[in-house]
Amino acid sequence: MSGPTADVSVRVAWADDAPAIAALQVRAWPALYADLLPAEVLPDDVEAVAGQWHQLLSRPADARARVLVALERNRVVGFALTSPATDPDADPVADGELAEVTLDPDERGKGHGSRLLQAAVDTLAADRFTRAVTWVNVGDDTLRTFLTDAGWAADTAHRELDLDGTGATRVKQVRLHTAIG
């Protein structure tokens, strides 16, 4: 006799998921970006953030721009964004981008990230991309290790972003890639 199994899944997000995604973002981003951004610039108004998510989910700019949600039962515990890659050196037909992967800090280590990553890659492959890219903050060893353990590798591209437009808040990133499809 086998034991009970968890009711976990990943699916494409619906507009009705906007409040749950927003609440997760508001909870998770302070831990994810504490070393990069001052607390006052992180989103804290769940309703305002939910409005932005609802807009994105209702009217995506590109049919291949997707938001995926990781669920435990019917509770959103993570989300990922996929789209065509926008880098200047990207091949718009071949290169898809994993723009973000965010998990509820209390849900890490339970397999949600792996399921979400696999679903994101499967989604990019279904959209006929043959390579996936993502940008990782130089200091985010946890995410970089997670991705490299899953077969992603640095491709020598790097960038520095000016997050506040003044030069006071800068973040260095490296690009990782993997073949898909």
Phi, psi and chi 1 to 4 in degrees:
 res  aa     phi    psi   chi1   chi2   chi3   chi4
   1 MET       -  132.3  178.1  175.7 -161.9      -
   2 SER   -93.0  156.9   65.1      -      -      -
   3 GLY   -80.0  175.5      -      -      -      -
   4 PRO   -66.7  149.3   20.8  -27.4      -      -
   5 THR  -109.9  150.2   58.3      -      -      -
   6 ALA   -72.3  146.0      -      -      -      -
   7 ASP   -91.0   85.2 -177.2    7.6      -      -
   8 VAL  -124.2  148.7  -66.1      -      -      -
   9 SER  -163.2  173.3   60.9      -      -      -
  10 VAL  -135.1  137.6  176.0      -      -      -
  11 ARG  -147.5  168.1   64.1  166.2  168.0   75.0
  12 VAL   -67.9  136.1  173.3      -      -      -
  13 ALA   -71.4  148.6      -      -      -      -
  14 TRP  -106.8  160.6  -54.4  -38.1      -      -
  15 ALA   -57.0  -32.5      -      -      -      -
  16 ASP   -66.8  -14.5  -70.2  -11.1      -      -
  17 ASP   -81.3   -8.4  -67.5  -40.9      -      -
  18 ALA   -52.9  -47.6      -      -      -      -
  19 PRO   -62.6  -38.4  -23.5   33.8      -      -
  20 ALA   -69.6  -39.7      -      -      -      -
  21 ILE   -65.1  -43.5  -63.9  169.3      -      -
  22 ALA   -61.8  -44.0      -      -      -      -
  23 ALA   -62.5  -40.6      -      -      -      -
  24 LEU   -64.1  -45.3  171.5   59.1      -      -
  25 GLN   -60.0  -46.0  179.7 -179.4   -5.2      -
  26 VAL   -63.8  -34.1  167.6      -      -      -
  27 ARG   -74.6  -42.2  -95.9 -168.3  -30.6  -83.5
  28 ALA   -83.5  -37.9      -      -      -      -
  29 TRP   -61.3  -36.3  -83.2   22.7      -      -
  30 PRO   -58.0  -39.0  -28.9   37.9      -      -
  31 ALA   -72.4  -39.6      -      -      -      -
  32 LEU   -70.2  -36.4  -70.3  172.6      -      -
  33 TYR  -116.5   16.1  -59.3  113.4      -      -
  34 ALA   -57.5  -35.9      -      -      -      -
  35 ASP   -82.3  -10.0  -64.9  -20.8      -      -
  36 LEU  -107.1  -38.0  -65.4  173.9      -      -
  37 LEU  -124.4  144.0  -60.4  170.2      -      -
  38 PRO   -65.4  144.5   -8.9   16.4      -      -
  39 ALA   -54.8  -33.8      -      -      -      -
  40 GLU   -69.3  -15.2   61.9  -89.9    8.7      -
  41 VAL   -96.5   -8.1  -57.9      -      -      -
  42 LEU   -77.7  144.7  -67.8  169.5      -      -
  43 PRO   -65.0  138.9   22.3  -29.6      -      -
  44 ASP  -134.9   -5.2   60.9   -0.2      -      -
  45 ASP   -99.2   98.9 -178.2  -13.1      -      -
  46 VAL   -58.9  -40.4  173.1      -      -      -
  47 GLU   -63.3  -42.9  -82.2 -169.1   40.5      -
  48 ALA   -65.2  -43.4      -      -      -      -
  49 VAL   -65.7  -39.3  174.8      -      -      -
  50 ALA   -61.3  -37.3      -      -      -      -
  51 GLY   -62.4  -40.2      -      -      -      -
  52 GLN   -66.3  -42.5  -65.6  167.3  -12.3      -
  53 TRP   -64.4  -41.2  -81.2  108.2      -      -
  54 HIS   -60.4  -42.9 -168.6  -86.7      -      -
  55 GLN   -60.1  -47.8  173.9   80.7   17.2      -
  56 LEU   -62.0  -43.2  175.4   71.5      -      -
  57 LEU   -74.2  -29.3  -66.6  166.8      -      -
  58 SER   -79.5  -36.4  -61.3      -      -      -
  59 ARG  -137.9   72.4  -68.8 -178.9 -136.7   67.5
  60 PRO   -63.9  146.6   18.5  -25.5      -      -
  61 ALA   -68.5  -25.0      -      -      -      -
  62 ASP  -139.9  138.9 -174.8  -56.2      -      -
  63 ALA   -61.4  -21.6      -      -      -      -
  64 ARG   -93.8    5.2  -62.7  168.9  -61.4  165.0
  65 ALA   -88.0  118.7      -      -      -      -
  66 ARG  -130.9  150.0  -48.2 -143.7 -164.2  -98.5
  67 VAL  -116.4  127.8  178.2      -      -      -
  68 LEU  -110.9  145.1  -55.2  172.7      -      -
  69 VAL  -121.7  138.2  -71.3      -      -      -
  70 ALA   -92.4  133.0      -      -      -      -
  71 LEU  -121.2  143.7  -57.1  170.1      -      -
  72 GLU  -118.1  113.0 -175.9  159.2  -20.0      -
  73 ARG    57.1 -118.6  -67.6 -171.8  168.6   71.0
  74 ASN  -110.5   16.3   62.4   -8.9      -      -
  75 ARG   -98.3  127.2 -174.5  172.1   54.4   91.9
  76 VAL   -72.9  121.5  173.6      -      -      -
  77 VAL  -117.4   -2.0  -64.2      -      -      -
  78 GLY  -172.4  162.9      -      -      -      -
  79 PHE  -148.9  156.2   64.6   89.2      -      -
  80 ALA  -139.8  149.5      -      -      -      -
  81 LEU  -118.3  131.3  -73.1   81.0      -      -
  82 THR  -124.5  152.7   64.2      -      -      -
  83 SER  -169.2  173.0   65.6      -      -      -
  84 PRO   -62.4  143.3  -22.6   33.1      -      -
  85 ALA   -66.7  142.0      -      -      -      -
  86 THR  -111.4    4.0   57.8      -      -      -
  87 ASP   -63.9  147.5  -65.0  -33.5      -      -
  88 PRO   -57.5  -30.2  -21.4   29.5      -      -
  89 ASP   -94.7    8.9   64.1  -16.7      -      -
  90 ALA   -77.5  146.5      -      -      -      -
  91 ASP   -89.5  113.1  178.5  -26.7      -      -
  92 PRO   -63.5  -17.8   20.2  -27.8      -      -
  93 VAL   -91.2  -39.2  174.5      -      -      -
  94 ALA   -94.0  -28.6      -      -      -      -
  95 ASP  -102.3  120.7  -64.8  -20.8      -      -
  96 GLY  -108.1  158.3      -      -      -      -
  97 GLU  -123.3  136.8 -176.8  168.6  -10.0      -
  98 LEU   -94.2   99.8  175.1   62.8      -      -
  99 ALA   -79.2  -28.3      -      -      -      -
 100 GLU  -163.2  147.1 -178.6  169.6   -7.4      -
 101 VAL  -135.1  118.5  176.7      -      -      -
 102 THR  -129.1  129.8  -63.6      -      -      -
 103 LEU  -117.9  149.2  -69.9  175.6      -      -
 104 ASP   -59.4  127.1 -175.2  -41.7      -      -
 105 PRO   -55.6  -30.3  -23.4   31.5      -      -
 106 ASP   -78.5   -8.1  -64.6  -26.4      -      -
 107 GLU  -109.3    6.4  -61.6  -63.7  -31.5      -
 108 ARG   -69.4  149.1  -67.6 -162.9  178.5  141.4
 109 GLY    82.0   11.1      -      -      -      -
 110 LYS  -111.2    6.5  -62.0  179.9 -179.8  179.5
 111 GLY    93.9   -5.9      -      -      -      -
 112 HIS   -64.3  -40.2  -60.2  -61.1      -      -
 113 GLY   -63.6  -41.7      -      -      -      -
 114 SER   -64.7  -43.8  -64.1      -      -      -
 115 ARG   -63.0  -42.2  -79.6 -174.8  -70.1  -79.1
 116 LEU   -65.3  -43.7 -160.7   52.2      -      -
 117 LEU   -62.5  -44.8  179.4   60.9      -      -
 118 GLN   -63.2  -41.5 -174.5   60.7   55.7      -
 119 ALA   -65.4  -37.4      -      -      -      -
 120 ALA   -64.8  -44.7      -      -      -      -
 121 VAL   -64.5  -42.3  169.4      -      -      -
 122 ASP   -61.3  -39.2  -71.0  -13.2      -      -
 123 THR   -65.3  -44.2  -62.0      -      -      -
 124 LEU   -62.7  -40.6  -70.0  166.8      -      -
 125 ALA   -65.0  -40.2      -      -      -      -
 126 ALA   -63.5  -29.1      -      -      -      -
 127 ASP   -84.5   10.3  -75.5  -26.2      -      -
 128 ARG    70.9   22.0  -60.2 -178.0 -174.4 -146.5
 129 PHE   -78.8  149.1  -65.9  113.0      -      -
 130 THR  -112.5   -5.6   56.6      -      -      -
 131 ARG  -142.8  139.5 -176.4  172.8   91.8  124.1
 132 ALA  -113.6  140.1      -      -      -      -
 133 VAL  -127.4  156.3  -61.9      -      -      -
 134 THR  -154.2  154.4 -167.7      -      -      -
 135 TRP  -106.8  134.3  -71.1   93.8      -      -
 136 VAL  -124.7  133.2  177.6      -      -      -
 137 ASN   -61.0  137.2  -63.8  -25.3      -      -
 138 VAL   -53.2  -38.7  167.9      -      -      -
 139 GLY   -84.9   -0.9      -      -      -      -
 140 ASP   -89.4   75.2 -166.6  -16.7      -      -
 141 ASP   -65.7  -31.4  -66.5  -25.1      -      -
 142 THR   -63.5  -49.8  -57.7      -      -      -
 143 LEU   -67.5  -41.6  179.6   57.0      -      -
 144 ARG   -62.6  -43.0 -174.3  178.0   12.3 -142.9
 145 THR   -64.8  -42.5  -61.1      -      -      -
 146 PHE   -56.1  -47.0  172.3   69.5      -      -
 147 LEU   -71.4  -43.1  -69.3  167.8      -      -
 148 THR   -67.1  -34.7   56.6      -      -      -
 149 ASP   -64.2  -24.9  -74.5   -7.9      -      -
 150 ALA   -90.2    4.5      -      -      -      -
 151 GLY   104.0    2.8      -      -      -      -
 152 TRP   -81.8  155.6  -65.2   61.9      -      -
 153 ALA  -144.9  152.3      -      -      -      -
 154 ALA   -66.4  144.1      -      -      -      -
 155 ASP  -116.2   20.0   67.9    2.0      -      -
 156 THR    77.8   -7.3   72.8      -      -      -
 157 ALA   -78.4  143.0      -      -      -      -
 158 HIS  -147.7  160.5   60.0  -81.3      -      -
 159 ARG  -152.8  163.0   66.8 -176.3 -179.5 -173.8
 160 GLU  -127.2  124.2 -172.5  170.2   -5.8      -
 161 LEU  -101.9  140.0  -58.2  176.3      -      -
 162 ASP   -98.5  100.3  180.0   -2.5      -      -
 163 LEU   -75.4  -23.2  -60.5  179.7      -      -
 164 ASP  -116.0    1.3   63.1    5.4      -      -
 165 GLY    80.1   -2.9      -      -      -      -
 166 THR  -108.0  -11.3   68.7      -      -      -
 167 GLY    88.8   -5.6      -      -      -      -
 168 ALA   -76.2  -30.7      -      -      -      -
 169 THR  -120.1   99.8  -53.1      -      -      -
 170 ARG  -118.0  146.0  -59.8 -177.5   76.3   76.8
 171 VAL  -133.3  134.4   61.9      -      -      -
 172 LYS   -96.0  138.6  -66.4 -179.8 -179.7 -179.1
 173 GLN  -132.9  153.3  -64.0 -177.2  -43.7      -
 174 VAL  -119.1  149.2  -65.1      -      -      -
 175 ARG   -98.1  134.5 -171.6  172.5   63.1 -168.0
 176 LEU  -111.8  155.1  -56.4 -178.9      -      -
 177 HIS  -144.5  163.3   73.4  -80.0      -      -
 178 THR  -154.3  147.8 -170.5      -      -      -
 179 ALA   -78.9  140.8      -      -      -      -
 180 ILE  -135.7  172.2   59.0  174.7      -      -
 181 GLY    77.2      -      -      -      -      -
